[in-house]
């Protein structure tokens, strides 16, 4: 009986450690695979109040298209954990310049709504990831809307 209790405690500690590692370090490369191969974001919906190609502004570029996974379509704030928002950033001539992503990970970044940010080159190369000051500082003007700039949904 004593061995079983020790085994259960040990397994519990391993599970807690694994979960803590996932929260501490989401991975841009793994996220790219998830949103382009496993569950392609191009098949996702868009916010009802922000559909199609829209005018944008720096640093994202003059045009963009925003996709959101099913979890993130829940109306209101804060968005649920697991929300992923993908913004395709285009030049004025409609050339894809970058893909920027906000991924809601419980406990990852409480000061900034638990968002993990990633900027990808069009080919998926990670250019920035994690808690970039530029992303957080800009998006913090919409902290009351869970740091989301493009939608009131």
C-alpha positions, -999 to 999 in steps of 0.1 A, spaced: 0 0 0 28 23 9 44 17 -25 12 25 -43 9 58 -24 45 67 -33 39 58 -69 7 79 -71 25 109 -56 55 105 -80 32 103 -110 13 133 -98 46 153 -94 56 143 -130 23 154 -144 25 187 -126 61 192 -138 51 184 -175 21 208 -173 43 236 -158 69 231 -187 41 235 -213 29 268 -196 64 282 -192 75 276 -228 50 275 -257 70 268 -288 67 288 -320 79 260 -343 53 236 -328 26 262 -330 33 268 -367 30 231 -374 -3 230 -354 -19 260 -372 -7 252 -407 -6 213 -409 -26 198 -381 -54 223 -380 -49 249 -408 -59 283 -397 -70 292 -433 -100 269 -426 -110 287 -394 -136 314 -390 -131 351 -386 -145 374 -360 -181 384 -371 -172 421 -369 -138 417 -387 -141 396 -419 -121 396 -451 -91 417 -459 -91 449 -438 -70 480 -437 -42 477 -411 -15 498 -396 21 496 -384 37 474 -374 14 449 -391 13 465 -425 -14 483 -445 -36 452 -450 -45 421 -430 -68 391 -427 -76 377 -392 -85 341 -384 -96 328 -351 -100 292 -339 -134 279 -326 -124 284 -290 -117 321 -296 -151 327 -312 -167 327 -278 -182 362 -274 -168 384 -247 -136 387 -226 -114 373 -215 -111 347 -243 -108 311 -231 -75 294 -228 -65 278 -261 -77 307 -281 -55 313 -312 -58 344 -333 -38 345 -366 -32 377 -385 -19 375 -421 -1 408 -426 1 421 -462 19 448 -481 0 474 -501 2 452 -532 -13 423 -513 19 403 -508 20 383 -476 47 399 -454 43 381 -421 20 360 -400 15 371 -364 -2 350 -338 -17 354 -303 -21 322 -284 -38 321 -250 -20 298 -226 -32 297 -190 -6 309 -166 19 318 -193 18 356 -190 -8 369 -165 4 405 -167 -6 405 -204 -37 383 -204 -18 350 -207 -10 357 -243 20 342 -261 29 362 -292 47 349 -323 58 367 -355 65 344 -385 80 351 -419 57 340 -447 75 306 -448 69 300 -411 104 310 -398 100 323 -363 111 359 -361 99 368 -326 81 348 -299 71 348 -263 65 381 -245 78 408 -269 77 442 -253 65 458 -286 35 435 -289 25 438 -252 30 476 -251 8 482 -282 -19 457 -273 -21 469 -237 -42 498 -248 -70 471 -253 -63 453 -220 -100 456 -211 -108 437 -243 -82 410 -235 -55 427 -256 -74 421 -288 -72 451 -312 -93 440 -342 -126 428 -327 -153 437 -302 -167 402 -303 
